[in-house]
Amino acid sequence: MTNGAVVVIENATGNVLAMVGSRDYFEAGHGQVNGACSPRSAGSTLKPFTYLLGMEHGLSPATLLADVPTEYATATGVFAPQNFGRKFSGPVRLRLALANSLNVPAVRVLQQVGGVARLQSRLKECGVTTLGKPAIEYGLGLTIGNADVTLLELTNAYAALARLGVYRPYKLFADEVTESARVFDARQAWLMADMLSDNDARSREFGRDSALAFDFPVAAKTGTSTDFRDNWAVGFTPEFTVGVWVGNFDGTAMQEVSGVAGAAPVMHDVMQYLKKRFGTSWFARPEGIEERRGHSVLGDLADGNLTEWFVADAPTPERREPLNVEGRVNLPPEFKTWVDASNVRRETFAVHQNEGAPPRILSPLAGTVYFLDPDLPATSHEVDLRGRGGQLQWESATLECGKRDGQAVVRLRPGRHELVMTSNGVRVTTWIRVVQQ
């Protein structure tokens, strides 16, 4: 990590109060590169905008999301998002999914609200000008950072959240005349600020004493791009929005430096300075926000001891009994494969099956192409088989199907192969192609 950039915006006016483009302007080589205006991979910094779109479609901080292995068929192949720690949490409320920056739920929400074009369009409304490719080239990965943004425009997009949903162009000169426009509902923007300031919610991944923890309210989000090439941290109060990027101008990777360890400490120090010099406040709860009860695991699907904020006129899903007769937590059908893969999970959770729902192969999707690397161990030539239904059995005329630690798997070899899943006598097929590298 050899360089960085910082932007500070005054939310009320859009004035850029400070912009530092590099570590040292007079440094030979990269000193006069303006890192605040250089497009870099966005990492997880775009997730809040995805979840805001989700709340426009009826989601709430208490909505239950599935952090489970999931595949999406796209025009460029099969997309199977992974979390930063390459683990899946199973049932997770939206508040926790956002606070802990889980990738899989964010992709799931983007797919549910209509896909990448909606997110791309809304980000453009928030002043992001670097998303010029067709939406299909970004795909669902846009929400987890497969596109470039500049620090200046990203910080100003977050300033729209700090204005509770009102976008205003940034101003480098105080006498510039700009017009504002509402891009998000004020109530949903308030919910977003509340979630991003929840240090307890993000403690699972970041701990309670990270650089995102303040002794006054600050909404904060970090991001880390592939191979640790870019670190981001953005924080806001009603008065100020602070954005920080750190990395190397030549694009070389850092040594496993994540956003919370690289950019966040800088953002923290700048925000502390602003608080000390100018003072900060927090957002008053707008009209139309109410508190409701929910379940700590199932969120708004069941009653429990959880309290959460909701938009008052948002619909409440039909409530269900949180526990079955055996005392296990009742989960929706999309969790079945995740539950079945672990004895411990089977003892804790039960999966409610939709009556009459047809059996379905979840993975592999038809047309999936796998590449075999002869230098990797034989265990890497196995892939999981996942489906929805009861009493699942797998077979193939050309491949060996079996189980590994209770998980159905198939051992790959080159060629085109058909796989058959049988559920209570109903047969469903898919096909894959395996290529030897």
N, C-alpha and C positions, 0 to 999 in steps of 0.2 A: 504494500500500500504506500504509494509515493505521492499521491495528490488528492485534491478534494475541491469542493465548491460549496458555497452557502448562499441561500437567498432568504431574505426577510421581507415579508409583505405586510403593510398596514391594511387590515381588512376593510375598514370603513371607507377608505379612499381608493384602494388598489395600488397605492404608491409603493414602489420598491425602495424600502428604507436602506437595504444593504444588499450588495451582490459581490461575492468574492469568487473569482473564476479559477484560481489556482493557488497553490501553496505560496508561491513567490513569483510575482510578475516579472522580476528581473532575472529569474533563473534561466540559464541557457537551455535551449531545446524545447521545453514544454511550458515555460513560464507564462507565455502570452497566449496560450490556449485558454479560452473561456469555457471552463467545465460546466458553467451554469447554462450554457446555450448549446452544448454538444449532445446529440442524441445518444442515449445509452439504454440498454435493456432494462425494462421497468421492474423486473422482479415481481414481488407480491403487492406492490403499491397500488395496483388497480382494483384489488378485491373489494374495497369499500364501495366502489361505484357499481360493481356487480350486485352486491347485496342490497344496495338502494333500489336497483331495478327489481330485485326480488320482492322488496317490501311494497313496491308499487303494484305487484301482482298478489298481494295478500299475505306475504310472509311477515314474520315478526321476530324479535330477538329470541323468542321462545320456540320457534319452529324447529321441529326435529328434522335433522339432516342425516343422511347416511354416508359416513366415512368408511366405505367398504371398497374392495377392488371393483373397478368399473371400466368397461371399454366402450368406446364410441367409434362407429364406422364413419369415416370422413372421406372426402374426395381424394385425399393423399394417403390413405391407409387407416389402420386402426390406431386410435389415440387412447392410451391407458395412463391417466395421470397418476403420479406418485406424490406422497408427502415428503417434506424435507427430511424427516427421519426414516423414510421408507417403511413406516408402520401405519396401521389403520386403527382408528379409535372406535369404530362401530357407530353407536348412536351418539350424536352430539348436537346440542342446541346451537342455533345460528350464532348467538352471542359468543359462545366458546369457539366455534369454528372460525369466526373472524378474528377474535382476540389471539388465538394461537396459530393463525395464518395457515390453516389446513388447505391444501390444494384441491383435494378430491371434492369436498362439499362445494367449493366455489365454482368448480367446473360444472357440477351437477345443477347448481342454481342457474348458471348462465344458459345451460341447455334448456332448462325448464321455462325460462322467460322469453325464449325465442331465438337464442343464439347470438353469435358474435356481432352481427350487424347492428343489433340494438345497443350493445355496449360501445361499439365503435362510434355510432352516431351520437350517443350521449357524451362521450369523451370529447368529441369535436365541439359539441355545444359548450363544454367546459373549457374550451380554448386550446385543446391539444391538437397541434397541426401536423404531427409527425406520422399519423396513421393513414397514409395515402394509398396503401395497397388495397386490392379488393378484399372484402371481409373473409372470403374463403381461404386466402393465403395465411391469415392469422389463425383461423379456426378457434375452437374453444380454448386453446392455450393462451388467448389474449388475456384472459383474466388472471393468469399466473405468470405473465410477464414475457411473452415471446415477441413483444414489439418494443420499439424504441420510443422514448420520451426525452424531453429536456427537463432539467431540474427547474428552470424558470417556469415552464408551462405546467409541470406537475404540481409545483408549489401553489401556483395560482388556481389550479383545479381544486386543490384542497381548501384554498381560501373560499371557494364557493360553498363548501361544506360549513366552513366557519361562519359564513353569513346565513346559515340555515337554508341553503339551497339557492342562493342568488349568485349568479356569475357576473363578474365585472372584469373587464380587461385590466391587466397590470399596467402601471404607468411608470416609465423611467423619468418623466419630467412632470413636475407638479401641476403645470398649467395645461396639460393634455385634457381634453374633454372626452369622456367615455360614457357609454350607456350600459345599464345593467339589465339582466334578464333572469327570470326564475327558471331554474333547470331541475330542481327537486322540491318536493313538498316540504314545508318547514317542519312539520311534525316528524316526518321520516328522517330528515337531516338531523333533528335533535336526538332521535334515537341512535343514529350513527355516531354522533359526538359522545353520547353516553356510553356506548359500547367501546369506542376507541379509547376512552379515558378510564376503563375498568381494569385496574391493575390486578385485582383478584382473578378476573376471568382469564388473563393471559399468563398467570403464574405457572400453569402446567408446562408450557414450553419455555418461558423466559425467566421464571422465578419471580419472587416478590421484590428483589433488590436490583433489578436490571436498570439500565440507563433510561428505560421508559417509565420508571417510577419517580413521581414528583410528590412534594408535600403540598401541592396546590393542583387544581384540576387542569389537565392537559390531555387533549385527544392526540394519540400518537399511533403511527404505523411505520413499520420497517419493510424493507425489501432486499432480497439478495438474488442476483442473476446467476445463471448457470456457470459452474466452475468458479464461483466467487469472484467474478470479474467486476461486478458493480455492487456497491452497498448504498442503500437509501434509508433515510429516516425523515419523516415529516411529522410535525406537531403543530397544533393550533389551539388557541384560546379565542374568545370573542374579539380580542384586539389584534392579535398577530398570528401569522402563519410562517413557520420556519421550515425550510427544506434543506437537506444536506445530502450530497453525494460524495463518496470516497472511492478511490480505486487507482488504476494506473492508466494514464492517457494513451499508452501504446496498446492497451487491451489485454495485457498479460494478467493471468489469474493471480489473485491473492492467496495466501496460505490459510484456507478455510476460515476466512474472516467474514462473519455474517453481518447483516445490517445492525443487529442489536449490539454487536461488539465493535463495529467500525464506525458507522455514521451516527448511531444513536447517541454516544457520549458527546459528540460535537453539538448535535441538536439540543441535548439536555443543557449543556453549558450556555448556549445562546439563549435558550428560553429562560434559564435562571437569571441571566443578565437583564433580559427584558422585564422580567417580573420585578427585579430589584430596582431598576431605574424608572420604569413607567407604571408598574402595577398591572395586574391582570384580574379578570373576574371570571364568571362562568355563566352559562346560558340559563335564563329562566325557562321553566317548563311551559311550553306553549299550550294554549287551549286545545282540547281534543286529544290529550294524552291521559290515559288512565292506567291504574294498576290492577292487574288480575293475578289470580293464583294459577299455578301450573305444577308440573311434576319435574323433579330434578333430572330424570333421565328422558322421559317422554315429552317434556316441554308442554306445549299447549294441547296435547292429545289426551291428557288425563289430569285429574285433580291431585294436588299434593301440597307440600310445604314451600314450594318455590313461589316467589313473587317477582313479577316482571312487568315492564312498561309495554303498553300496546297503544296503537292508534285507536281511538274510541269507537270509530265506525267500522273497524276491520272485523271481518267475520271470524268466529271462533270455530275451529274444526269440531266435528262430533266427538264428544268425550267417550273414552273407553275405560274399562276396568284396567288399572295399571298392572295387576298381578293375576296370574292364573291360579287354579285351585292348588297347585303345588308351590305357590309362592314365588314363581319366577316372573320376571318382568316381561310383559307382552309387547313384542316388537312387530312392526309391519313386515310384509313379505320380502321387501328388498334386503332384509338383514339375514335371510335364511342361510345363504352360503357362508357368510362371515361367522354366524353362530355355529354352524355344523362343523367348521374347521377346527374347533377347540373344545375339549372336554370341559374345561373350566367355564367357557361361555355357555355351553349347553346346560350346565348346572345353574347358571344365573339368569339366562334369558330363555323365553319361549317365543316362537314366531307364529303370529296369527296369519293363517292362509286365507286369502280371499276365496270364498266359495265360488266354484265354477270358473276360476281363472285358469286358462289353459297352460300346460307346461311350456317352458320356454328355455332355450339355451342362452345363457348369459355370456359365456366365454368358452371357446373362441367363437367370434363372430364369423359368419360365412365370408370367405375370401381372404382371411387373415394370412399373411405371408410371414414365415419365420426363417431366420438365417442361422445356420449352424456354424459355429466357430470350432474347428477341430482342436484348437489350443486350450479350450475351456474344458473343465471336468464333465463327466457324463451326466451329473445331476443337473447341469445347465441345459441339457437337452430334453428336459421334462417341463411341461407346462400344465397349469391347473385347468381342470374341467369344472365349470360352474353352471348350474341351471336352477330353474324355479319349478317346483313340483314336489311330489312325494315319492319316496322309495326309488330314488334315482339310480339307474344303472347305465353304464357307458360301455360301448363296444365299437370296434372298428375292424374291417376285414383286412386292413393293411398295417395297422399300428397296434402296439401293445398298450392296453389300458390297465391301470392298477390304482393303488393308493399309496400315499406317502404321509405319514403322521395323521391319518384319518382323512386327508384331502385327496379327492379323485384327481389323477394325473394321467397324461398320455406321454409315452416316450416317442420322440420325433425321429424320423429318418427322411431323407430326401424323397420328393415326389408330391403328387396330389393325392389327398386322402379324404375319405368321408368318415365322419364320426356320427354315431347314433346314440341319442339319449332316450331311455325308456322311463316313463313316469306312470306308474299304475296302469300299465298296459298300453299307454299312448306313446308312440315313437315320434321323435323329432330329430331332424338331421341338420348337419352343418358340414362345411368342407374347408380345408386349409391347404396351403402349399408350403412345402419346406425346401429351402435352397441350401446346398452345401457351399460354404464360402471357400 
